[in-house]
Amino acid sequence: MAERKFTEKDLQLFRLAKKAAENAYAPFSDYKVGAALLGTDGQVYTGCNVENSSYGGTICAERTAAVKAVSEGCKTFEALAVTSLSGEASPCGICRQFLYEFAPDLRIITGAGEENLNVTTLRELLPGGFRLEAEGAKE
Ligand code: THU
């Protein structure tokens, strides 16, 4: 995987992800994840994982952030930071697919702590990603 240098903007996004993880509702896994998604509107949409007694109802931090953004009118994204309170977190397969819908070239920042960040792209994490070219979907 290509290694990219992280920027000050990446670091700021990472800090917001770490902070968002504190709001996680994770009584079943005790794995608290936070995400911060930078929209092309300049806004940062944060999210945490929200678990459910019916386990399949759980939503990951990344999708929480994406759903918040889309519901606020932002459908295009530049970068996403994701982390957990217990170490590094990497977007799960469902989240990779979910984000690919809106931003195949999304910059993704991961890491356990701010002294050691990894930067990659969604295309690298989801090679050959699937997306229907639906009319109006990519506005
Ligand atoms: N989780 C996330 O929120 N994001 C990820 O990238 C990996 C998994 C959550 C879902 C669940 O609440 C917990 O971590 C354990 O899978």
Backbone and ligand atoms as CSV (ligand in chain L), in Angstrom:
chain,resi,resn,atom,element,x,y,z
A,1,MET,N,N,0.848,-1.206,0.000
A,1,MET,CA,C,0.000,0.000,0.000
A,1,MET,C,C,0.885,1.258,0.000
A,2,ALA,N,N,0.549,2.197,-0.881
A,2,ALA,CA,C,1.348,3.420,-0.966
A,2,ALA,C,C,1.269,4.209,0.336
A,3,GLU,N,N,2.408,4.709,0.746
A,3,GLU,CA,C,2.420,5.500,1.984
A,3,GLU,C,C,2.393,6.980,1.636
A,4,ARG,N,N,1.538,7.703,2.278
A,4,ARG,CA,C,1.469,9.134,2.058
A,4,ARG,C,C,1.780,9.849,3.355
A,5,LYS,N,N,2.319,11.030,3.211
A,5,LYS,CA,C,2.623,11.827,4.403
A,5,LYS,C,C,1.343,12.471,4.895
A,6,PHE,N,N,1.180,12.559,6.204
A,6,PHE,CA,C,-0.024,13.228,6.693
A,6,PHE,C,C,0.220,14.718,6.888
A,7,THR,N,N,-0.857,15.461,6.706
A,7,THR,CA,C,-0.795,16.919,6.774
A,7,THR,C,C,-1.405,17.403,8.090
A,8,GLU,N,N,-1.294,18.688,8.328
A,8,GLU,CA,C,-1.887,19.305,9.521
A,8,GLU,C,C,-3.414,19.113,9.513
A,9,LYS,N,N,-3.994,19.197,8.311
A,9,LYS,CA,C,-5.442,19.001,8.149
A,9,LYS,C,C,-5.839,17.565,8.523
A,10,ASP,N,N,-5.007,16.599,8.133
A,10,ASP,CA,C,-5.254,15.198,8.495
A,10,ASP,C,C,-5.247,15.039,10.008
A,11,LEU,N,N,-4.277,15.685,10.637
A,11,LEU,CA,C,-4.120,15.583,12.090
A,11,LEU,C,C,-5.340,16.167,12.808
A,12,GLN,N,N,-5.812,17.298,12.308
A,12,GLN,CA,C,-7.001,17.925,12.914
A,12,GLN,C,C,-8.214,16.992,12.795
A,13,LEU,N,N,-8.337,16.377,11.624
A,13,LEU,CA,C,-9.468,15.466,11.389
A,13,LEU,C,C,-9.352,14.247,12.311
A,14,PHE,N,N,-8.135,13.767,12.471
A,14,PHE,CA,C,-7.894,12.614,13.342
A,14,PHE,C,C,-8.289,12.940,14.792
A,15,ARG,N,N,-7.936,14.134,15.228
A,15,ARG,CA,C,-8.278,14.539,16.612
A,15,ARG,C,C,-9.787,14.583,16.811
A,16,LEU,N,N,-10.497,15.040,15.794
A,16,LEU,CA,C,-11.966,15.096,15.880
A,16,LEU,C,C,-12.559,13.686,15.919
A,17,ALA,N,N,-11.926,12.767,15.188
A,17,ALA,CA,C,-12.393,11.366,15.194
A,17,ALA,C,C,-12.199,10.769,16.591
A,18,LYS,N,N,-11.058,11.035,17.170
A,18,LYS,CA,C,-10.759,10.503,18.507
A,18,LYS,C,C,-11.791,11.032,19.515
A,19,LYS,N,N,-12.104,12.312,19.384
A,19,LYS,CA,C,-13.065,12.931,20.298
A,19,LYS,C,C,-14.455,12.321,20.105
A,20,ALA,N,N,-14.814,12.088,18.846
A,20,ALA,CA,C,-16.139,11.526,18.541
A,20,ALA,C,C,-16.291,10.128,19.135
A,21,ALA,N,N,-15.180,9.401,19.229
A,21,ALA,CA,C,-15.223,8.026,19.768
A,21,ALA,C,C,-15.714,8.021,21.221
A,22,GLU,N,N,-15.524,9.122,21.901
A,22,GLU,CA,C,-15.966,9.194,23.302
A,22,GLU,C,C,-17.492,9.104,23.423
A,23,ASN,N,N,-18.189,9.416,22.341
A,23,ASN,CA,C,-19.657,9.353,22.365
A,23,ASN,C,C,-20.200,7.988,21.931
A,24,ALA,N,N,-19.304,7.072,21.600
A,24,ALA,CA,C,-19.753,5.761,21.116
A,24,ALA,C,C,-20.681,5.088,22.123
A,25,TYR,N,N,-21.671,4.399,21.563
A,25,TYR,CA,C,-22.544,3.546,22.393
A,25,TYR,C,C,-22.156,2.129,22.030
A,26,ALA,N,N,-21.278,1.529,22.835
A,26,ALA,CA,C,-20.731,0.207,22.497
A,26,ALA,C,C,-20.716,-0.706,23.722
A,27,PRO,N,N,-21.897,-0.940,24.327
A,27,PRO,CA,C,-21.929,-1.760,25.540
A,27,PRO,C,C,-21.656,-3.235,25.270
A,28,PHE,N,N,-21.768,-3.665,24.003
A,28,PHE,CA,C,-21.616,-5.095,23.700
A,28,PHE,C,C,-20.180,-5.441,23.323
A,29,SER,N,N,-19.550,-4.617,22.502
A,29,SER,CA,C,-18.159,-4.897,22.104
A,29,SER,C,C,-17.159,-4.135,22.969
A,30,ASP,N,N,-17.590,-3.069,23.584
A,30,ASP,CA,C,-16.707,-2.165,24.318
A,30,ASP,C,C,-15.599,-1.614,23.402
A,31,TYR,N,N,-15.869,-1.611,22.103
A,31,TYR,CA,C,-14.919,-1.084,21.121
A,31,TYR,C,C,-15.491,0.242,20.625
A,32,LYS,N,N,-14.900,1.323,21.105
A,32,LYS,CA,C,-15.470,2.649,20.826
A,32,LYS,C,C,-14.736,3.316,19.665
A,33,VAL,N,N,-15.477,3.519,18.586
A,33,VAL,CA,C,-14.901,4.037,17.342
A,33,VAL,C,C,-15.429,5.448,17.059
A,34,GLY,N,N,-14.552,6.266,16.493
A,34,GLY,CA,C,-14.954,7.618,16.097
A,34,GLY,C,C,-14.505,7.891,14.673
A,35,ALA,N,N,-15.277,8.691,13.962
A,35,ALA,CA,C,-14.931,9.062,12.584
A,35,ALA,C,C,-15.163,10.555,12.405
A,36,ALA,N,N,-14.375,11.141,11.519
A,36,ALA,CA,C,-14.581,12.546,11.152
A,36,ALA,C,C,-14.450,12.632,9.638
A,37,LEU,N,N,-15.504,13.097,9.002
A,37,LEU,CA,C,-15.600,13.127,7.547
A,37,LEU,C,C,-15.625,14.577,7.075
A,38,LEU,N,N,-14.635,14.912,6.250
A,38,LEU,CA,C,-14.554,16.282,5.734
A,38,LEU,C,C,-15.301,16.372,4.407
A,39,GLY,N,N,-16.350,17.178,4.388
A,39,GLY,CA,C,-17.139,17.371,3.174
A,39,GLY,C,C,-16.490,18.409,2.272
A,40,THR,N,N,-16.852,18.366,0.989
A,40,THR,CA,C,-16.331,19.387,0.065
A,40,THR,C,C,-16.969,20.746,0.357
A,41,ASP,N,N,-17.934,20.753,1.263
A,41,ASP,CA,C,-18.518,22.025,1.721
A,41,ASP,C,C,-17.681,22.647,2.841
A,42,GLY,N,N,-16.588,21.972,3.214
A,42,GLY,CA,C,-15.716,22.510,4.257
A,42,GLY,C,C,-16.131,22.136,5.669
A,43,GLN,N,N,-17.276,21.471,5.779
A,43,GLN,CA,C,-17.769,21.068,7.105
A,43,GLN,C,C,-17.204,19.707,7.485
A,44,VAL,N,N,-17.012,19.514,8.784
A,44,VAL,CA,C,-16.609,18.195,9.273
A,44,VAL,C,C,-17.818,17.556,9.949
A,45,TYR,N,N,-18.129,16.352,9.508
A,45,TYR,CA,C,-19.243,15.583,10.082
A,45,TYR,C,C,-18.635,14.444,10.888
A,46,THR,N,N,-18.935,14.406,12.166
A,46,THR,CA,C,-18.351,13.362,13.008
A,46,THR,C,C,-19.376,12.263,13.259
A,47,GLY,N,N,-18.863,11.104,13.659
A,47,GLY,CA,C,-19.757,9.985,13.966
A,47,GLY,C,C,-19.093,9.017,14.921
A,48,CYS,N,N,-19.913,8.225,15.586
A,48,CYS,CA,C,-19.400,7.168,16.460
A,48,CYS,C,C,-20.218,5.908,16.177
A,49,ASN,N,N,-19.743,4.764,16.646
A,49,ASN,CA,C,-20.547,3.554,16.465
A,49,ASN,C,C,-21.677,3.534,17.489
A,50,VAL,N,N,-22.810,3.038,17.023
A,50,VAL,CA,C,-24.003,2.959,17.865
A,50,VAL,C,C,-24.503,1.522,17.785
A,51,GLU,N,N,-24.288,0.773,18.862
A,51,GLU,CA,C,-24.661,-0.646,18.868
A,51,GLU,C,C,-26.109,-0.817,19.296
A,52,ASN,N,N,-26.583,-2.059,19.121
A,52,ASN,CA,C,-27.968,-2.355,19.442
A,52,ASN,C,C,-28.080,-3.769,19.999
A,53,SER,N,N,-29.062,-3.982,20.881
A,53,SER,CA,C,-29.315,-5.307,21.450
A,53,SER,C,C,-29.564,-6.325,20.357
A,54,SER,N,N,-30.170,-5.865,19.255
A,54,SER,CA,C,-30.279,-6.697,18.057
A,54,SER,C,C,-29.010,-6.378,17.259
A,55,TYR,N,N,-27.959,-7.192,17.434
A,55,TYR,CA,C,-26.594,-6.828,16.999
A,55,TYR,C,C,-26.499,-6.295,15.575
A,56,GLY,N,N,-27.305,-6.887,14.684
A,56,GLY,CA,C,-27.245,-6.478,13.282
A,56,GLY,C,C,-27.705,-5.046,13.057
A,57,GLY,N,N,-28.351,-4.484,14.048
A,57,GLY,CA,C,-28.813,-3.096,13.944
A,57,GLY,C,C,-27.712,-2.088,14.211
A,58,THR,N,N,-26.553,-2.577,14.575
A,58,THR,CA,C,-25.416,-1.695,14.877
A,58,THR,C,C,-24.991,-0.889,13.662
A,59,ILE,N,N,-24.646,0.371,13.894
A,59,ILE,CA,C,-24.097,1.190,12.805
A,59,ILE,C,C,-22.696,1.645,13.201
A,60,CYS,N,N,-21.785,1.557,12.249
A,60,CYS,CA,C,-20.391,1.943,12.481
A,60,CYS,C,C,-20.240,3.468,12.507
A,61,ALA,N,N,-19.130,3.885,13.075
A,61,ALA,CA,C,-18.825,5.319,13.183
A,61,ALA,C,C,-18.786,6.000,11.810
A,62,GLU,N,N,-18.182,5.325,10.833
A,62,GLU,CA,C,-18.020,5.930,9.505
A,62,GLU,C,C,-19.365,6.173,8.839
A,63,ARG,N,N,-20.264,5.186,8.969
A,63,ARG,CA,C,-21.584,5.368,8.342
A,63,ARG,C,C,-22.421,6.386,9.104
A,64,THR,N,N,-22.243,6.441,10.417
A,64,THR,CA,C,-22.945,7.487,11.184
A,64,THR,C,C,-22.556,8.863,10.631
A,65,ALA,N,N,-21.255,9.063,10.430
A,65,ALA,CA,C,-20.775,10.358,9.920
A,65,ALA,C,C,-21.305,10.627,8.514
A,66,ALA,N,N,-21.270,9.598,7.663
A,66,ALA,CA,C,-21.718,9.783,6.276
A,66,ALA,C,C,-23.214,10.089,6.212
A,67,VAL,N,N,-23.981,9.389,7.029
A,67,VAL,CA,C,-25.434,9.601,7.022
A,67,VAL,C,C,-25.774,10.997,7.566
A,68,LYS,N,N,-25.023,11.415,8.558
A,68,LYS,CA,C,-25.238,12.783,9.062
A,68,LYS,C,C,-24.978,13.806,7.958
A,69,ALA,N,N,-23.874,13.604,7.229
A,69,ALA,CA,C,-23.507,14.551,6.173
A,69,ALA,C,C,-24.558,14.592,5.066
A,70,VAL,N,N,-24.927,13.414,4.581
A,70,VAL,CA,C,-25.884,13.362,3.471
A,70,VAL,C,C,-27.215,13.971,3.896
A,71,SER,N,N,-27.614,13.692,5.117
A,71,SER,CA,C,-28.906,14.225,5.577
A,71,SER,C,C,-28.853,15.730,5.813
A,72,GLU,N,N,-27.627,16.270,5.899
A,72,GLU,CA,C,-27.479,17.732,6.014
A,72,GLU,C,C,-27.240,18.367,4.644
A,73,GLY,N,N,-27.243,17.544,3.597
A,73,GLY,CA,C,-27.138,18.088,2.238
A,73,GLY,C,C,-25.763,17.984,1.603
A,74,CYS,N,N,-24.804,17.344,2.279
A,74,CYS,CA,C,-23.461,17.197,1.707
A,74,CYS,C,C,-23.254,15.767,1.229
A,75,LYS,N,N,-22.974,15.612,-0.076
A,75,LYS,CA,C,-22.847,14.263,-0.651
A,75,LYS,C,C,-21.479,14.009,-1.265
A,76,THR,N,N,-20.566,14.972,-1.118
A,76,THR,CA,C,-19.219,14.765,-1.673
A,76,THR,C,C,-18.194,15.032,-0.579
A,77,PHE,N,N,-17.161,14.184,-0.567
A,77,PHE,CA,C,-16.237,14.204,0.564
A,77,PHE,C,C,-14.782,14.191,0.128
A,78,GLU,N,N,-13.955,14.798,0.966
A,78,GLU,CA,C,-12.509,14.863,0.686
A,78,GLU,C,C,-11.724,13.847,1.489
A,79,ALA,N,N,-12.039,13.770,2.776
A,79,ALA,CA,C,-11.205,12.938,3.646
A,79,ALA,C,C,-12.003,12.410,4.827
A,80,LEU,N,N,-11.537,11.278,5.331
A,80,LEU,CA,C,-12.161,10.641,6.488
A,80,LEU,C,C,-11.051,10.185,7.445
A,81,ALA,N,N,-11.217,10.507,8.719
A,81,ALA,CA,C,-10.312,9.958,9.737
A,81,ALA,C,C,-11.122,9.000,10.592
A,82,VAL,N,N,-10.507,7.884,10.943
A,82,VAL,CA,C,-11.189,6.915,11.807
A,82,VAL,C,C,-10.194,6.340,12.799
A,83,THR,N,N,-10.670,6.181,14.031
A,83,THR,CA,C,-9.823,5.597,15.070
A,83,THR,C,C,-10.718,5.049,16.173
A,84,SER,N,N,-10.108,4.385,17.144
A,84,SER,CA,C,-10.900,3.919,18.281
A,84,SER,C,C,-10.192,4.324,19.564
A,85,LEU,N,N,-10.889,4.177,20.668
A,85,LEU,CA,C,-10.265,4.527,21.951
A,85,LEU,C,C,-9.266,3.462,22.374
A,86,SER,N,N,-9.319,2.288,21.706
A,86,SER,CA,C,-8.399,1.216,22.098
A,86,SER,C,C,-7.345,0.902,21.043
A,87,GLY,N,N,-7.185,1.750,20.074
A,87,GLY,CA,C,-6.152,1.531,19.064
A,87,GLY,C,C,-6.639,1.867,17.674
A,88,GLU,N,N,-5.860,1.417,16.697
A,88,GLU,CA,C,-6.175,1.715,15.294
A,88,GLU,C,C,-7.482,1.045,14.872
A,89,ALA,N,N,-8.203,1.674,13.962
A,89,ALA,CA,C,-9.417,1.073,13.411
A,89,ALA,C,C,-9.373,1.253,11.898
A,90,SER,N,N,-9.796,0.236,11.193
A,90,SER,CA,C,-9.834,0.305,9.736
A,90,SER,C,C,-11.290,0.127,9.306
A,91,PRO,N,N,-11.769,0.937,8.361
A,91,PRO,CA,C,-13.182,0.821,7.954
A,91,PRO,C,C,-13.546,-0.595,7.533
A,92,CYS,N,N,-14.667,-1.092,7.998
A,92,CYS,CA,C,-15.122,-2.442,7.651
A,92,CYS,C,C,-15.594,-2.475,6.193
A,93,GLY,N,N,-15.848,-3.648,5.677
A,93,GLY,CA,C,-16.245,-3.806,4.281
A,93,GLY,C,C,-17.520,-3.055,3.933
A,94,ILE,N,N,-18.483,-3.100,4.828
A,94,ILE,CA,C,-19.756,-2.406,4.553
A,94,ILE,C,C,-19.509,-0.903,4.461
A,95,CYS,N,N,-18.696,-0.371,5.354
A,95,CYS,CA,C,-18.414,1.075,5.330
A,95,CYS,C,C,-17.628,1.467,4.086
A,96,ARG,N,N,-16.707,0.617,3.654
A,96,ARG,CA,C,-15.952,0.918,2.430
A,96,ARG,C,C,-16.908,1.052,1.245
A,97,GLN,N,N,-17.820,0.093,1.141
A,97,GLN,CA,C,-18.797,0.135,0.057
A,97,GLN,C,C,-19.708,1.352,0.196
A,98,PHE,N,N,-20.137,1.633,1.404
A,98,PHE,CA,C,-21.062,2.744,1.654
A,98,PHE,C,C,-20.419,4.076,1.234
A,99,LEU,N,N,-19.159,4.244,1.589
A,99,LEU,CA,C,-18.460,5.492,1.276
A,99,LEU,C,C,-18.111,5.601,-0.198
A,100,TYR,N,N,-17.859,4.442,-0.845
A,100,TYR,CA,C,-17.485,4.405,-2.265
A,100,TYR,C,C,-18.581,5.018,-3.127
A,101,GLU,N,N,-19.799,4.873,-2.678
A,101,GLU,CA,C,-20.954,5.453,-3.366
A,101,GLU,C,C,-20.780,6.959,-3.588
A,102,PHE,N,N,-20.195,7.614,-2.610
A,102,PHE,CA,C,-20.111,9.073,-2.643
A,102,PHE,C,C,-18.716,9.596,-3.003
A,103,ALA,N,N,-17.693,8.851,-2.623
A,103,ALA,CA,C,-16.337,9.397,-2.776
A,103,ALA,C,C,-15.305,8.286,-3.008
A,104,PRO,N,N,-15.221,7.746,-4.235
A,104,PRO,CA,C,-14.255,6.665,-4.497
A,104,PRO,C,C,-12.800,7.068,-4.224
A,105,ASP,N,N,-12.508,8.346,-4.354
A,105,ASP,CA,C,-11.124,8.796,-4.152
A,105,ASP,C,C,-10.887,9.384,-2.763
A,106,LEU,N,N,-11.766,9.041,-1.848
A,106,LEU,CA,C,-11.661,9.570,-0.490
A,106,LEU,C,C,-10.282,9.310,0.116
A,107,ARG,N,N,-9.738,10.324,0.749
A,107,ARG,CA,C,-8.477,10.182,1.498
A,107,ARG,C,C,-8.828,9.623,2.870
A,108,ILE,N,N,-8.124,8.613,3.308
A,108,ILE,CA,C,-8.473,7.968,4.577
A,108,ILE,C,C,-7.283,7.965,5.531
A,109,ILE,N,N,-7.537,8.500,6.717
A,109,ILE,CA,C,-6.496,8.623,7.738
A,109,ILE,C,C,-6.833,7.681,8.881
A,110,THR,N,N,-5.902,6.796,9.202
A,110,THR,CA,C,-6.107,5.875,10.321
A,110,THR,C,C,-4.896,5.947,11.253
A,111,GLY,N,N,-5.051,5.340,12.399
A,111,GLY,CA,C,-3.933,5.296,13.345
A,111,GLY,C,C,-4.461,5.166,14.756
A,112,ALA,N,N,-3.581,4.689,15.636
A,112,ALA,CA,C,-3.973,4.550,17.036
A,112,ALA,C,C,-3.835,5.883,17.756
A,113,GLY,N,N,-2.769,6.587,17.417
A,113,GLY,CA,C,-2.494,7.865,18.080
A,113,GLY,C,C,-1.939,8.851,17.073
A,114,GLU,N,N,-1.920,10.120,17.426
A,114,GLU,CA,C,-1.566,11.137,16.441
A,114,GLU,C,C,-0.091,11.146,16.048
A,115,GLU,N,N,0.750,10.436,16.792
A,115,GLU,CA,C,2.177,10.404,16.438
A,115,GLU,C,C,2.478,9.410,15.316
A,116,ASN,N,N,1.471,8.612,14.945
A,116,ASN,CA,C,1.722,7.581,13.941
A,116,ASN,C,C,0.472,7.372,13.064
A,117,LEU,N,N,0.281,8.295,12.126
A,117,LEU,CA,C,-0.912,8.213,11.272
A,117,LEU,C,C,-0.590,7.560,9.931
A,118,ASN,N,N,-1.554,6.823,9.412
A,118,ASN,CA,C,-1.428,6.233,8.075
A,118,ASN,C,C,-2.423,6.939,7.157
A,119,VAL,N,N,-1.985,7.192,5.953
A,119,VAL,CA,C,-2.870,7.828,4.978
A,119,VAL,C,C,-2.976,6.925,3.749
A,120,THR,N,N,-4.203,6.640,3.354
A,120,THR,CA,C,-4.422,5.834,2.159
A,120,THR,C,C,-5.638,6.404,1.421
A,121,THR,N,N,-6.156,5.664,0.454
A,121,THR,CA,C,-7.365,6.122,-0.235
A,121,THR,C,C,-8.383,4.988,-0.240
A,122,LEU,N,N,-9.615,5.369,-0.437
A,122,LEU,CA,C,-10.678,4.361,-0.476
A,122,LEU,C,C,-10.463,3.394,-1.645
A,123,ARG,N,N,-9.984,3.911,-2.777
A,123,ARG,CA,C,-9.734,3.032,-3.928
A,123,ARG,C,C,-8.718,1.941,-3.594
A,124,GLU,N,N,-7.754,2.298,-2.745
A,124,GLU,CA,C,-6.757,1.297,-2.336
A,124,GLU,C,C,-7.365,0.271,-1.381
A,125,LEU,N,N,-8.303,0.730,-0.561
A,125,LEU,CA,C,-8.939,-0.174,0.401
A,125,LEU,C,C,-10.041,-1.015,-0.234
A,126,LEU,N,N,-10.574,-0.533,-1.363
A,126,LEU,CA,C,-11.660,-1.248,-2.040
A,126,LEU,C,C,-11.402,-1.286,-3.549
A,127,PRO,N,N,-10.407,-2.091,-3.960
A,127,PRO,CA,C,-10.101,-2.152,-5.397
A,127,PRO,C,C,-11.291,-2.707,-6.177
A,128,GLY,N,N,-11.537,-2.132,-7.324
A,128,GLY,CA,C,-12.639,-2.610,-8.178
A,128,GLY,C,C,-13.999,-2.379,-7.556
A,129,GLY,N,N,-14.106,-1.324,-6.764
A,129,GLY,CA,C,-15.360,-1.020,-6.063
A,129,GLY,C,C,-16.563,-0.908,-6.992
A,130,PHE,N,N,-17.702,-1.258,-6.465
A,130,PHE,CA,C,-18.952,-1.275,-7.241
A,130,PHE,C,C,-19.754,0.009,-7.015
A,131,ARG,N,N,-20.215,0.573,-8.135
A,131,ARG,CA,C,-21.102,1.732,-8.020
A,131,ARG,C,C,-21.956,1.843,-9.271
A,132,LEU,N,N,-23.255,1.950,-9.083
A,132,LEU,CA,C,-24.150,2.176,-10.216
A,132,LEU,C,C,-24.059,3.638,-10.600
A,133,GLU,N,N,-24.051,3.893,-11.897
A,133,GLU,CA,C,-23.991,5.282,-12.347
A,133,GLU,C,C,-25.415,5.826,-12.461
A,134,ALA,N,N,-26.091,5.884,-11.333
A,134,ALA,CA,C,-27.482,6.343,-11.321
A,134,ALA,C,C,-27.562,7.844,-11.612
A,135,GLU,N,N,-28.496,8.213,-12.446
A,135,GLU,CA,C,-28.724,9.612,-12.799
A,135,GLU,C,C,-29.010,10.421,-11.534
A,136,GLY,N,N,-28.236,11.483,-11.341
A,136,GLY,CA,C,-28.510,12.384,-10.198
A,136,GLY,C,C,-27.927,11.912,-8.892
A,137,ALA,N,N,-27.344,10.707,-8.867
A,137,ALA,CA,C,-26.853,10.189,-7.586
A,137,ALA,C,C,-25.601,10.904,-7.105
A,138,LYS,N,N,-24.827,11.464,-8.056
A,138,LYS,CA,C,-23.539,12.027,-7.661
A,138,LYS,C,C,-23.533,13.553,-7.619
A,139,GLU,N,N,-24.707,14.153,-7.466
A,139,GLU,CA,C,-24.787,15.620,-7.437
A,139,GLU,C,C,-24.033,16.172,-6.261
L,1,THU,N1,N,-16.920,-0.543,14.062
L,1,THU,C1,C,-16.914,0.736,13.604
L,1,THU,O1,O,-17.634,1.597,14.112
L,1,THU,N2,N,-16.112,1.035,12.562
L,1,THU,C2,C,-15.207,0.177,12.009
L,1,THU,O2,O,-14.513,0.562,11.092
L,1,THU,C3,C,-15.067,-1.182,12.546
L,1,THU,C4,C,-16.178,-1.616,13.442
L,1,THU,C5,C,-17.741,-0.861,15.235
L,1,THU,C6,C,-18.977,-1.663,14.973
L,1,THU,C7,C,-19.192,-2.312,16.333
L,1,THU,O3,O,-19.922,-1.421,17.160
L,1,THU,C8,C,-17.808,-2.460,16.911
L,1,THU,O4,O,-16.969,-1.612,16.156
L,1,THU,C9,C,-17.269,-3.863,16.872
L,1,THU,O5,O,-17.359,-4.399,15.608
